Amino acid sequence: MSYRETIESAKEEQDSREFGAAEEFVTISPEDVQALTDRHHLQPVSIRLEKSLIEDFKLIASMYGIGYQPLMRHILKRFADSEKKQILREAASKMKSMRREALREAASKMKSMGKEAAKNLRQLAAKQRKVA
């Protein structure tokens, strides 16, 4: 094959995306990965999952027309947000209950103090009557 034929053949392969489009020729520069990670505030993690679970995510993701990793991020975010809301609701309810109990105790103490104060006033009035 002549040099010209080689060039023409490579041009045809390139135009048909046979040359250079295969995964074995694709690489992502570390700078691009870092820029993507920084821009979206992503942190790479390593996790072991059942193969069937990953296949399920891939199937579901393909139905939505997205990648399975963005789908997993979305699902994990929804779960974390839901759990945080539940934790906050429970904490607020507990605080409300504690506040109610503290108010009951304060009211009870005030009532008790009121009875004691009334008793003291009666005794004082009785003493003043005796003196008068």
C-alpha positions in Angstrom: 0.0 0.0 0.0 1.4 3.4 -1.0 1.7 6.3 1.3 -1.1 8.1 -0.4 -3.4 5.0 0.0 -2.5 4.7 3.6 -3.4 8.4 4.2 -6.7 8.0 2.3 -7.5 4.8 4.3 -6.8 6.5 7.6 -9.0 9.5 6.5 -11.9 7.2 5.7 -11.5 5.4 9.1 -11.3 8.7 10.8 -14.4 10.0 9.0 -16.4 6.9 9.8 -15.2 7.2 13.5 -13.6 3.7 13.3 -10.2 5.2 14.1 -9.7 6.9 17.4 -13.3 6.5 18.6 -12.9 3.1 20.3 -12.6 3.1 24.1 -9.0 1.8 23.9 -8.0 5.2 22.4 -9.9 7.4 24.7 -8.2 8.9 27.8 -9.2 11.7 30.0 -6.4 14.0 31.2 -6.0 14.2 34.9 -6.4 18.0 34.6 -9.9 17.5 33.1 -10.9 15.1 35.8 -9.7 17.5 38.5 -11.5 20.4 36.9 -14.7 18.4 36.7 -14.3 17.3 40.3 -13.7 20.8 41.5 -16.4 22.5 39.5 -19.1 20.1 40.7 -17.7 19.7 44.3 -17.3 15.9 43.7 -15.1 13.6 45.6 -14.1 10.3 44.2 -15.0 7.3 46.4 -14.6 3.6 46.2 -17.4 1.3 47.2 -18.1 -2.4 46.7 -21.6 -3.1 45.4 -23.3 -6.2 44.2 -23.0 -6.7 40.5 -26.8 -7.1 40.2 -27.3 -3.7 41.9 -25.0 -2.0 39.5 -26.8 -3.7 36.6 -30.1 -2.5 38.0 -28.8 1.1 38.2 -27.5 0.9 34.6 -30.9 -0.4 33.4 -32.8 2.3 35.2 -30.3 5.0 34.1 -30.6 4.0 30.5 -34.4 4.3 30.8 -33.9 7.9 31.9 -31.2 8.6 29.4 -28.5 9.3 31.9 -25.4 7.5 33.2 -25.7 5.2 36.2 -23.3 7.2 38.3 -25.2 10.5 38.1 -28.4 8.4 38.9 -26.6 6.9 42.0 -25.6 10.4 43.1 -29.1 11.6 42.7 -30.6 8.7 44.7 -28.0 9.1 47.4 -28.6 12.8 47.6 -32.4 12.3 47.9 -31.9 9.7 50.6 -29.5 11.9 52.6 -31.8 14.9 52.3 -34.8 12.8 53.5 -32.9 11.4 56.4 -31.7 14.9 57.5 -35.2 16.2 57.4 -36.5 13.2 59.5 -33.7 13.7 62.0 -34.5 17.4 62.3 -38.2 16.7 62.7 -37.5 14.2 65.5 -35.2 16.7 67.2 -37.7 19.5 66.9 -40.5 17.3 68.3 -38.2 16.2 71.2 -37.4 19.9 71.9 -41.0 20.8 71.8 -41.9 18.0 74.2 -39.0 19.0 76.6 -40.2 22.7 76.4 -43.8 21.6 77.3 -42.5 19.6 80.2 -40.4 22.5 81.4 -43.4 24.8 81.2 -45.5 22.4 83.2 -42.9 22.1 85.9 -42.5 25.9 86.1 -46.3 26.3 86.3 -46.5 23.7 89.0 -43.7 25.4 91.0 -45.4 28.8 90.5 -48.6 27.4 91.8 -46.9 25.8 94.7 -45.1 29.1 95.4 -48.4 30.9 95.2 -50.0 28.6 97.8 -47.0 29.1 100.0 -47.1 32.9 99.6 -50.8 32.9 100.4 -50.2 30.9 103.5 -47.4 33.3 104.6 -49.8 36.3 104.0 -52.5 34.7 106.1 -50.0 34.1 108.9 -48.7 37.6 108.7 -52.2 39.0 108.8 -53.0 36.8 111.8 -49.9 38.1 113.6 -50.9 41.7 112.8 -54.4 41.1 114.2 -53.0 39.8 117.4 -50.7 42.8 117.8 -53.5 45.2 117.0 
